[in-house]
Amino acid sequence: MSSSPFIPLLGLVALALSLAACQRPPADQPPVAFERSISETRSEGCDGEHCPLVNIDVLRFPGEPELERLIDRRLRQLARHGDEPIPPSLEAHRQAFLASARDDWSSWLQAAIRDWHGQVLVIELSSYRDLGDTTGHPGRGFINYDRAAKRELRLQDALLPGREGAFWRLAEQAHRDWVRQQHPERIVEFRAAWPFRPTPHIALLRDRVLLKYDVRQIAPYDNGHPEISVPHSRLTDILRPEFLR
């Protein structure tokens, strides 16, 4: 699944659809109770077509308080812009943004279920801040949550001992494949300008390990958030057996 780039010219409706489309979960239902809470707040007293707004779309897990805390903390980190401090709460972000926002400014934050398998639940986190400049400011992240251990999983937790280097070599090969597919007309030029690099945004999906990149990290802005996948078939001697299907 590839990501759609966030381009301000698409408009806010298209942006909301893009947020949902890139995080579409599998067809079956996750084995955990959750609630979705969506709120959109515009500047007080503004009744025009271009009012500043804050849209927050979060998930609540009544039986998983640690997961709720992780989601809240990571969304607050994504809400920060530049050198701003991390807001103490999502509500504090909402109030501070609207208090200083100009017309047409907007802030979007979302947590959505991306995948699940066994005891692992994968949450994708998204942000987008439109400050009226040429390009918006999108962000991404993942939480790989172990429901049995009640904690977030890191890549190292899923790898066999001593296999991290082998994993990143496979990821680099997957990046070469991605460049050939996405930019076949200028492979050498593109790889020289946008070389492979590791990313902290890793999702332990049911059939592959997904690497997602921030905009302008391994490709120009109009490529959005590139996704590179390493299928389980290549990871049989790299991932721990419980993470393989």
PEVENSUL-V649860 format. One record per residue. N is the residue number from 1. RES is the residue in one small letter. SS is DSSP state (h for helix, s for strand, l for the rest). OMEGA is omega in degrees with one decimal (999 if undefined). Layout:
BEGIN
n=N res=RES ss=SS omega=OMEGA
n=N res=RES ss=SS omega=OMEGA
END
This chain:
BEGIN
n=1 res=m ss=l omega=-179.8
n=2 res=s ss=l omega=-178.2
n=3 res=s ss=l omega=172.4
n=4 res=s ss=l omega=178.9
n=5 res=p ss=l omega=176.5
n=6 res=f ss=l omega=-179.0
n=7 res=i ss=l omega=-177.3
n=8 res=p ss=h omega=-176.7
n=9 res=l ss=h omega=178.7
n=10 res=l ss=h omega=-178.6
n=11 res=g ss=h omega=-174.4
n=12 res=l ss=h omega=179.4
n=13 res=v ss=h omega=179.0
n=14 res=a ss=h omega=178.0
n=15 res=l ss=h omega=179.8
n=16 res=a ss=h omega=177.9
n=17 res=l ss=h omega=178.8
n=18 res=s ss=h omega=176.8
n=19 res=l ss=h omega=-177.9
n=20 res=a ss=h omega=-174.4
n=21 res=a ss=h omega=-175.5
n=22 res=c ss=l omega=-179.1
n=23 res=q ss=l omega=-177.1
n=24 res=r ss=l omega=-178.6
n=25 res=p ss=l omega=175.5
n=26 res=p ss=l omega=-174.9
n=27 res=a ss=l omega=-179.4
n=28 res=d ss=l omega=-174.5
n=29 res=q ss=l omega=179.5
n=30 res=p ss=l omega=-176.7
n=31 res=p ss=l omega=-178.4
n=32 res=v ss=l omega=179.1
n=33 res=a ss=l omega=178.4
n=34 res=f ss=l omega=177.0
n=35 res=e ss=s omega=178.0
n=36 res=r ss=s omega=-179.2
n=37 res=s ss=s omega=-178.2
n=38 res=i ss=s omega=176.4
n=39 res=s ss=s omega=175.7
n=40 res=e ss=s omega=-176.2
n=41 res=t ss=s omega=176.3
n=42 res=r ss=s omega=179.9
n=43 res=s ss=l omega=-178.6
n=44 res=e ss=l omega=178.0
n=45 res=g ss=l omega=180.0
n=46 res=c ss=l omega=-179.6
n=47 res=d ss=l omega=179.2
n=48 res=g ss=l omega=-179.0
n=49 res=e ss=l omega=-173.0
n=50 res=h ss=l omega=-179.6
n=51 res=c ss=l omega=171.6
n=52 res=p ss=l omega=-179.3
n=53 res=l ss=s omega=173.2
n=54 res=v ss=s omega=178.4
n=55 res=n ss=s omega=-179.3
n=56 res=i ss=s omega=-176.3
n=57 res=d ss=s omega=-172.9
n=58 res=v ss=s omega=176.3
n=59 res=l ss=s omega=174.7
n=60 res=r ss=s omega=178.9
n=61 res=f ss=l omega=-175.1
n=62 res=p ss=l omega=-178.8
n=63 res=g ss=l omega=-176.5
n=64 res=e ss=l omega=-177.5
n=65 res=p ss=h omega=179.1
n=66 res=e ss=h omega=176.7
n=67 res=l ss=h omega=176.9
n=68 res=e ss=h omega=179.2
n=69 res=r ss=h omega=178.4
n=70 res=l ss=h omega=-179.7
n=71 res=i ss=h omega=-179.8
n=72 res=d ss=h omega=-178.4
n=73 res=r ss=h omega=-177.2
n=74 res=r ss=h omega=176.2
n=75 res=l ss=h omega=177.7
n=76 res=r ss=h omega=176.1
n=77 res=q ss=h omega=177.9
n=78 res=l ss=h omega=-180.0
n=79 res=a ss=h omega=-179.4
n=80 res=r ss=l omega=178.3
n=81 res=h ss=l omega=178.9
n=82 res=g ss=l omega=-178.3
n=83 res=d ss=l omega=178.7
n=84 res=e ss=l omega=172.8
n=85 res=p ss=l omega=175.2
n=86 res=i ss=l omega=-178.8
n=87 res=p ss=l omega=-178.9
n=88 res=p ss=l omega=178.2
n=89 res=s ss=l omega=176.0
n=90 res=l ss=h omega=177.4
n=91 res=e ss=h omega=177.0
n=92 res=a ss=h omega=175.8
n=93 res=h ss=h omega=-179.4
n=94 res=r ss=h omega=-176.5
n=95 res=q ss=h omega=-178.3
n=96 res=a ss=h omega=-179.1
n=97 res=f ss=h omega=-177.6
n=98 res=l ss=h omega=-179.7
n=99 res=a ss=h omega=-176.0
n=100 res=s ss=h omega=-172.9
n=101 res=a ss=l omega=171.5
n=102 res=r ss=l omega=176.8
n=103 res=d ss=l omega=178.6
n=104 res=d ss=l omega=176.1
n=105 res=w ss=l omega=177.6
n=106 res=s ss=s omega=176.4
n=107 res=s ss=s omega=-179.1
n=108 res=w ss=s omega=176.2
n=109 res=l ss=s omega=-177.6
n=110 res=q ss=s omega=168.3
n=111 res=a ss=s omega=-177.8
n=112 res=a ss=s omega=176.1
n=113 res=i ss=s omega=179.8
n=114 res=r ss=s omega=-176.4
n=115 res=d ss=s omega=173.6
n=116 res=w ss=s omega=176.4
n=117 res=h ss=s omega=-176.2
n=118 res=g ss=l omega=177.8
n=119 res=q ss=l omega=-175.7
n=120 res=v ss=s omega=175.8
n=121 res=l ss=s omega=-176.6
n=122 res=v ss=s omega=178.2
n=123 res=i ss=s omega=174.5
n=124 res=e ss=s omega=-178.3
n=125 res=l ss=s omega=-177.1
n=126 res=s ss=s omega=172.7
n=127 res=s ss=s omega=174.3
n=128 res=y ss=s omega=178.3
n=129 res=r ss=s omega=178.5
n=130 res=d ss=s omega=-179.4
n=131 res=l ss=l omega=176.1
n=132 res=g ss=l omega=178.3
n=133 res=d ss=l omega=-173.3
n=134 res=t ss=l omega=178.5
n=135 res=t ss=l omega=177.1
n=136 res=g ss=l omega=-175.7
n=137 res=h ss=s omega=-179.2
n=138 res=p ss=s omega=175.8
n=139 res=g ss=s omega=-178.4
n=140 res=r ss=s omega=174.2
n=141 res=g ss=s omega=177.9
n=142 res=f ss=s omega=165.6
n=143 res=i ss=s omega=172.0
n=144 res=n ss=s omega=-170.1
n=145 res=y ss=s omega=176.5
n=146 res=d ss=s omega=-176.2
n=147 res=r ss=l omega=179.6
n=148 res=a ss=l omega=-178.6
n=149 res=a ss=l omega=-179.7
n=150 res=k ss=l omega=-179.3
n=151 res=r ss=s omega=176.1
n=152 res=e ss=s omega=176.9
n=153 res=l ss=s omega=172.0
n=154 res=r ss=l omega=178.4
n=155 res=l ss=h omega=-177.3
n=156 res=q ss=h omega=178.9
n=157 res=d ss=h omega=-176.4
n=158 res=a ss=h omega=-175.8
n=159 res=l ss=s omega=170.2
n=160 res=l ss=l omega=-178.2
n=161 res=p ss=l omega=176.1
n=162 res=g ss=l omega=-174.1
n=163 res=r ss=l omega=-179.3
n=164 res=e ss=h omega=178.5
n=165 res=g ss=h omega=178.8
n=166 res=a ss=h omega=178.1
n=167 res=f ss=h omega=-176.7
n=168 res=w ss=h omega=173.7
n=169 res=r ss=h omega=176.1
n=170 res=l ss=h omega=178.4
n=171 res=a ss=h omega=178.3
n=172 res=e ss=h omega=175.6
n=173 res=q ss=h omega=177.3
n=174 res=a ss=h omega=176.1
n=175 res=h ss=h omega=177.0
n=176 res=r ss=h omega=177.9
n=177 res=d ss=h omega=-179.8
n=178 res=w ss=h omega=179.2
n=179 res=v ss=h omega=179.5
n=180 res=r ss=h omega=-179.2
n=181 res=q ss=h omega=-173.5
n=182 res=q ss=h omega=-174.8
n=183 res=h ss=l omega=-175.1
n=184 res=p ss=h omega=-175.7
n=185 res=e ss=h omega=-177.7
n=186 res=r ss=h omega=-174.6
n=187 res=i ss=h omega=-175.7
n=188 res=v ss=h omega=-179.8
n=189 res=e ss=h omega=-176.8
n=190 res=f ss=h omega=-178.5
n=191 res=r ss=h omega=177.3
n=192 res=a ss=h omega=-178.5
n=193 res=a ss=h omega=-175.2
n=194 res=w ss=l omega=-177.5
n=195 res=p ss=l omega=177.0
n=196 res=f ss=l omega=172.7
n=197 res=r ss=l omega=176.3
n=198 res=p ss=l omega=177.3
n=199 res=t ss=l omega=174.7
n=200 res=p ss=l omega=-174.8
n=201 res=h ss=s omega=-174.1
n=202 res=i ss=s omega=178.5
n=203 res=a ss=s omega=178.0
n=204 res=l ss=s omega=-175.6
n=205 res=l ss=l omega=-173.4
n=206 res=r ss=l omega=-177.1
n=207 res=d ss=l omega=-177.1
n=208 res=r ss=s omega=169.9
n=209 res=v ss=s omega=-176.0
n=210 res=l ss=s omega=174.2
n=211 res=l ss=s omega=178.3
n=212 res=k ss=s omega=-174.6
n=213 res=y ss=l omega=172.5
n=214 res=d ss=l omega=178.4
n=215 res=v ss=l omega=178.9
n=216 res=r ss=l omega=179.2
n=217 res=q ss=l omega=176.7
n=218 res=i ss=l omega=-179.2
n=219 res=a ss=l omega=177.8
n=220 res=p ss=l omega=-176.7
n=221 res=y ss=h omega=-175.1
n=222 res=d ss=h omega=171.3
n=223 res=n ss=h omega=179.0
n=224 res=g ss=l omega=177.9
n=225 res=h ss=l omega=-178.1
n=226 res=p ss=l omega=174.4
n=227 res=e ss=s omega=177.0
n=228 res=i ss=s omega=-176.3
n=229 res=s ss=s omega=170.6
n=230 res=v ss=s omega=-175.9
n=231 res=p ss=s omega=179.5
n=232 res=h ss=h omega=-178.9
n=233 res=s ss=h omega=178.3
n=234 res=r ss=h omega=-170.6
n=235 res=l ss=l omega=-174.1
n=236 res=t ss=l omega=178.7
n=237 res=d ss=l omega=-178.3
n=238 res=i ss=l omega=177.8
n=239 res=l ss=s omega=173.0
n=240 res=r ss=l omega=-175.1
n=241 res=p ss=h omega=-177.4
n=242 res=e ss=h omega=178.5
n=243 res=f ss=h omega=179.1
n=244 res=l ss=l omega=175.8
n=245 res=r ss=l omega=999
END
